[in-house]
Amino acid sequence: MLPQDDLDAAFALYRQKKGTEPHAEVMPADEQVTVIARKLDVGVFPFVDFALFRPNATRYQEEKLRLERLVQLANGEYQRAHSPGVPDYANWLIGWRLFHAIMLMLDAFDDAVLEQYQRKIEEYYRLYASEWFVISDADIKLRQSHLP
């Protein structure tokens, strides 16, 4: 766990940048701030799974969100299947806003860059909502290997 002074400084930096505390819907737990801070400290991309990384999440969240996707069968036909993942843009946005808040707290990214990334995902969702599973997969691959 980050020392309390570091956590206090992170929240103070957020207040300085945004002029207010994080809203309850994006208020991170100290453990969540610590996980991302440690990843950044060791030079690892700060990827988090938005199906688990939720506001007010406990360390071991009991139920992970599920995503519906199309799977190609051996005969070439497609079938709908469920797999772990964020089921839609609204749920993605909850995880993203939490991640965004922590990135600002840790001074890891410029606010404008994070907002631009969010707008791009939203644009893709507006254009291709029925293909959310493709957008979600692309987002995950990008956030695992590159910072937004």
N, C-alpha and C positions, 0 to 999 in steps of 0.2 A: 504494500500500500504506500502511495506517496505520503510523505510527511504532511501533517496538517498545514504547515506554513506554505508548502507548494500548492496544495489544494486551494487554500485561501487566495493565493496569488493568481491562480488560474481563474477562479470565479471573479476576482477583482478585474482581471484583464478583460473578461467577457463584459462586465459592467461598463468598463471604460470604452470598449468598442461599440457596444449596442445601447448604452445609456440605461440599462435595466438588467435585472436578474433574468436568467432563462425562464421562459414560461414553464408551467408545471408539465406541459406535454413534451417538453424537451429537456427537462431537468435531469442531468445525468447523476447516476450514483457515483460515489467516490471511487468505487471499484472499476467502473467503466472509464473514468478519466485516467486512472492508474494504468489500466491495460493498454490504452492507446499511447500514453506517455512512455511506457516501457518499450513498446514497439518502435516508437520514434527514436528513443534513446539508443537502441541497438541498430538503427538503420533499416528496419524492416518496414515494408509498406503497411500502413495502418488499416489493413482490411478487417472488416467485421461483417458478420452475416446478419443482415437486417431481419431475417426470420427469427433470430434470437436476440439481437441487440435492440432492445426495446426500452422505452422509458419505464422506470420503476421495476425493471427486471431483476429478479433474484439471480444468484450465481448459477443455479441450476433451474432454468425455466422449464416447467413441466411440459408445455405444449409448444412445439415449433410450428410456425405457419406452414401451410402447404400450398403448392403451386400446381395448377392444372396445365398440362402440356400435351402435345401430340407426340406419339412414339410410333416409329415405323416398325411394322411387324415383318416377319420373314417373307410373307407373301407379297410385300410391297404396299399393303394397305396401312392406313394410319388409325390409331386408336388413342382416345384420351386416357391419360394416366395422371396420377397425383404423385408428386415428389416434394421433398422439403424445399421451401422457398417462399418468397414474398408473392402473394397471390394477385396483387394489383398495384397500381400506382399509388393509391391512397395509403396502403400499408407500407410501400417503399418509402413514401414521403415521411412517415413517422420515424422510421429508422434513419433516413437521411438527415432530418432536422436535428436529431440527437447527435449524430456523427458531426454535422456541421458545427453545432454548438461547441463540442469538445475540441474540434480543430481550431476554432477561434480562441478557446480558453488556453490552448497550448501554443498559440501563435504559430501554428504549423502551415496555415494557408491564408491567403488573402480572401476576405469575405466575397469580393466580386467574382473571383474564380469559382468558388463553391456555388454561388448563386447562378452563375452561367452554366455550370454542369447540371444543376437541378432543372433549369429551364430547358436544356437540351433533352433530358430524359422526359420531361413533361411534353415537349413538342413531339417526340417519337411516340409517346403514349397517345396523344391526340390523333396522330396520323394512323397509328397501327395498334389500336387498343386490343383488337382480337388476337394479336400476336405478342401479347405481353411477355410470354415465356421467352421469346427471342430477345426482346429488349432487356429483360432481367438477366438472361445468361450473358449478354454482351456487357452489361453493367458490372456483373460480378467479375468477369474476366479482366475488364479494365481496372477495376479497383483492387484486384489481387496483384496486378503487375505494374501499375502506374498510379501515380497520384492524380486526382482529377485536375 
